[in-house]
Amino acid sequence: MLMYFDTEYYFKMLRRLWRERHWKPAKRIRLLLKLLFGVPLLYLVHATFFLLDYLVFPRLWTQRIESPVFIVGHARSGTTLMHRLMAADGERFSFFLYWEMFFPSLLQKKLIRGFGILDRKLFGRFFRRRLEAWDEKVFGPGRKMHHIGLWVPEEDNFVMTFAFASGYWTLQAPYMDELDIFYADRLPEKKRRRWLNYYRECVRRQLYLNGGDKIHLSKNPIFCGWTASLAETFPGARFVVLIRHPFECIPSLLKLMERNWRGRGWPEESYRESLEVLAQMSFDAYRMPRQFLERCPHVPHAVVDYRELVAEPKATVEAVYQQIGLDVSPALEKILDEQQSRSRQHVAKHEYTMAEYDLKEDTIRRELTGFFDEFNWDVETSHG
């Protein structure tokens, strides 16, 4: 099976970057070279391995994807915490580690894992230690805002990076007004099916890699706009929807993205429009999963209040398992006990205010009125 590539988005980004005049010339040229030469070359390499997968591993043709679990919710709403807690149930779930998402082929991952075994047996983990040092140098400074690392479970939308259908590219350049990765449910039918079929192929390979008999576990804020497509593509899919006060979520996400673009040297006038798009998109990150589940109440799902997850992680995860039809293993129960103990020492800090982004409390209340009523947010202290 051929590996997908979104030529439309690729050329959109290439044309816009070619005309770019606000960014530093050296950085612009570096990204242009990456797009013009690096992306096509890497695509050819990955596509070749991707095609070989079904020849080298014929059982991949019959690999089933049984009732995957998708954790969705506005960014900074607790999706990462829920994902890490459920990913601790390693005997049950399969998921992507960060490094695995940049090698979409099953054969590639098998070869890399095989090299890891040789490194351990023949070289005393020499190469692993070098990678761990690099991991700490590159990702360590940013772990205060979002814990990330090569061997950490991460948002599996990144597996679509080399298909040019991933949020990775909007991290490189603030072109969110043209590169719409969020609204997959609203894409033209042909494009939407191609995106989802490719994603399904990546999930199939990951399940095979991890033994073939596990449940795929995904966490993606971007997938708030993919829920209907995911349910269509994966029969039996289950959803866990995280909800947190928008006065905390929205400015936190905007600050995260602003720091990313500013850190890459983009001036404010370049990313101001993308921040506006992101702010509007935030309302749909709340609405779209709930609207889908209201239309399809038969789909197994759980809605999680962030406050409850932080205060009572064990009880919250147990309730989620019950609602989506899973049982809590003794091993997971022990991990949840430890997390429960740590949660009592946790104090939430709200570092960002809406005033930084000209966000109006009344606008958010008007857009998300039902959520304020359901979660009793208006009785809370204003967050700026």
N, C-alpha and C positions, 0 to 999 in steps of 0.2 A: 504494500500500500504506500502510495506516494505521500510525502510530507507536505502539508499545506503551507502556503505563503501568501500573505495579504499584500498583493502588489499595489492595490489602491492606496492603502495607508503608507506603504513604503515610499511611493512617489510623491504623495502629499507632503510627507515630512521632508523628503529630499528637496523638493521645489521650494518649500518655505525656508528651509535652512540656507539654501543657495542665495535667496534674496535677503537673508537676515542682515541687518545693519546695526542692531543694538548690542550684540554680543561681542566680546573681545575676539579679534580676528584669529588669534592663535587657537583659541578654544573652538571657534566655529570651524576652522580648517580641520582640526583634529577629528571633530565629530563627522564632518563631511567625508573625510577619508575612511572613517569607520563604516559609514553608510555605503559609500561607493565601492569599497574593496573588501572590508572586513565582513560585512553582513552577507554579501553573495557567496564569498568563499566559505564562511562557516555554515551557511545554509546547505551548500553542496556537500560538505563533509557530513553534517548531521543527517541530511536527506539520504545519503548513501547508506549510512548505518541503519537508518529508520527502515529503509527498504529491505535490508538484509535480515532484519529481526525475524520476519516470518519464514525465512529460509533456514536460518540457524536454529530457531526455536519454533518448530511446527505446532507445538501444543498451544502457542499463543493464539492460534485461530479459534480455539475453543475456550479461551479464558473468559469466564463470566464475571460480570460486575453486579454483585448482589446488594441491593438496598443501601447504597452509599449514604453517608451523613454529611450534610453541608451546613457549616456554621457561618451565618451571615449576620450582618448588622453594620451600622455606620462605623467607620474607622474610629478607633479609640473608645469603643463601647464595651470592651471586655472580650472581644472575639479571640484575641490571642490567649488570654487566660483560660477561657473555656477550651480552646484547642489544645493547649499544653496539658490541661488536666485530663482530657479525654485521650490524648495521645499517649499518656502514661499507661493506658490500657493496651499495651503493645501486643499482647497475645491475640487481641480481637481486631485491632485496627491496623491498616496500612496507610501510610501518608508519605508525602514528599519531604525529604530533608532539603535544605537550601541548595546544597551543591548539586543534588540530583536533578534539579529543575533545569540546569543549564546543560544537561546531557540527555536529550529527550529519548534517545534510542536505548532499548533494553540491552543490546550488545555492548554499547558504550559503558553502561553502568556495571555490567558484569565484568568487563575488562578492568575497570577502575577498582572494583571491589577485589578482584583477583590480584591486582598489583598491591593493594593494601595488605593482603595476606602474605605476599612475598616480602613486603617491606617489614612486616612484623617478624617473620621467621628468619630472614636472611640479613636484614640490615638493622635490627634492633629498633624499629620504628623511627629511623632517621628521617625519612621523608614526612612521616606523620608529624613529627615534632616541628619540622620546618613549616608545615602547613598550619599547625596550631599557632606558631609565632606570627605568621602572616595574618591569620584570622584575628588575633588579638590586636594587631597593629591597625588593621583596616576597619574592623567592626567594633572594637572595644570602645572608642570614644563616643559612638552613637548609641550605646546600649542603655543610656539613661532614658531616652525617649522611646526606644523600641528595641527589645532584646533580639539580636540577630546574630547569626553565625553559621558557618558551613555545615555544622552537624545539628542544627536546630530545625524542628518542623516549621514550615513557613507557608505563606500564601501561594497556593499552587497555580494561580494565574500566571506566575512567572515561567511556568513550563511552556507557555506559548510565546516566549520572547523571540525565538528564532523563526517563528511563523509570522512575526510582526503583528501580533494581535494581543499584546500584553501591556499592562500599565507601566512596565519597565521603560518604555519609550517616552511616556509623558513625564517620567522622572528625569530623563536626559534633557528634554526641551519643553518649555511651558506652552504646548500647543494643544491644550485640552479642548479648545473651541473647534478644532478640526479632527483630532484623533479621539474619537469617541469609543472608549473601551468599556464604558459602564453600561450603556443601554443596549445590551445584546438582544433583549426581548423585542426591541423596536427596529432591529436591523431588517433590511430586505431578506426575504425568506432564503434565497440561495446563499447569501453571505453568512447568515445566522447558522444555517445547517453545516456549512463548512467549518466555521469556528467550533461548533459543538462536537462535530464528528472528530476533528483533530484532537480536541481536549479528551474525548472519550478514548481515543487510541493511546494517548499518554497515560491515562488512568489504567487502562488495560495492562500496559507494560509494567507499571509500578506494582500492580497487584501480583503479576507473574513473578516479578523480582523478589517480592516479599513472601513468596510461598504459594500464592494462588488462592488461598482459602480464607482470606481476611476481608474485612469491610473497609472500603475506602473512606477516609476521614479528610474533609476539606475545610479550610477556613479562608474566607475571602470577603472583605468588605465590598469589593467590586462586584461580587456575585449577587448583591442586592438587586441589581438590574438584570440578572440572568435567571431568576428563580423559575419562571415559567418554562424557559428553554431547558434548564437542568432537569426539571420534572419530566419533560417530554423525552429527553435524551436518555435518562436513567430511570426506567420504570422501577417503582418501589423506593425512590429517593425519599430521604427523611431530612427535615430542616430544623435547625436550632437557631432562633432569631434573638439576637442580643439587643436590648434597649437601654440606652443611657440618656440622661438629661441633655438636651441639645445645647444648652448654654455651656456645657463642659466639652461635649464632643466636637462641635463644629469649629470653635476657635482653636482647639487643640490640633485638629487635622490641618487647618489652614496654616498654623504656625509650623507644623512639621513639613508641609510642602514648601512653604516660603523659605525655611532654612535650607532645604535641599536645593532649590533653584539658586538661592543667593550663594550657597556654598560652591556651586558650579560656575559662579561668576556672572549670572544673569542679572541685569539691572532691574529695578522695580517696575519700570514702564513695560518691560517685556513680559512679566508674569502677572501683572495686575488683572488682565482680562481672564486669565486662567483661574485666578483666585475667585473671581466673580462667578465663573462657570461652576467651580467646585462648591461654592456656597449654595447655589441653586440646586446642584446635584444632591446636596446633603438632604434636602427635604424628601427627594425620591428614595434616598437610601433608607429612610424611615418608612415611607409609604408603600413602596412596591412589593416587598416581601409580604406585608400584611394584606395588601389587596389581593395578591395571588392566593394566599391561604384562605381568605374569605370566599374566594371563588371556588376553591378546591378544598373544602374542609376535611375531605377523606384522606388527604396527604398527611402522613404522620409528622407531627411537629411539636416543638416546645418553644414558648416565648419566655425569655429570661430577663428579669430586671437586674441591671448591673449592680444595684445596691445590695440585692440579696446574694448575688454571686460573690461579692467581696466580703460581705459580713458572714455568710454561711455557705462557703463553697461546697462542703460535703453534702449538706441537705439539698442544695441547688442541683448539683450534678446527679444525685440520686433521683430527684424528681424528673430531671430531663431524661434519664435512662428509662424511667417508668413510662413516660409519655411517648417515647419513640420505640418502645418495645424491646428494651435491652435489660439484662440483669447485671448488677454490680458484682464483680469478682472479688474474692478476699484480698488479692494483691492490690487491686485498685482501691478498695476500702481503706487499706493501710496508708496508701499515698494520700487519700483524701483526709484522713485523720491528721496527717502531718501538715497538710495545707491549711486545715482548719485551725490548727494551733498557731501557724504563722499569721493567719488573717487577723487574729485578735491584736496583733502588734502593728497592723497596717493603718496608716493614716493617709487618707487621700489628700493630694495637693492640687490646687487648681492654679496653674501658672499663667494662663492666658485669658484674656478678656475679649469680649466681643467688640469693645470700643476700638481695639487695634485694627479691626477690619470693617468698621462702619456697619456692623450688624445691629439691627434693632430688635429688642425683645418683643415688641408688639408684632413685628413681621413674622418672627419665628412662632409666636403663639397663634397667630392667624393661620399660618401654613400647617401647623401641627396641633390644631385644637383638640382633636380626639385623643391624642397621646397625652396632652396635659391633663385632660379629664381622667383618662384611664389610670395614669400613673401618679396622679395627685401631685404634680410638680409645682403647681402654683403656691402651695403652702411652704415650699422651700425658700431659703434665702436667695436673693438675686445674686447672679454670678457676674455681674458687670454689664 
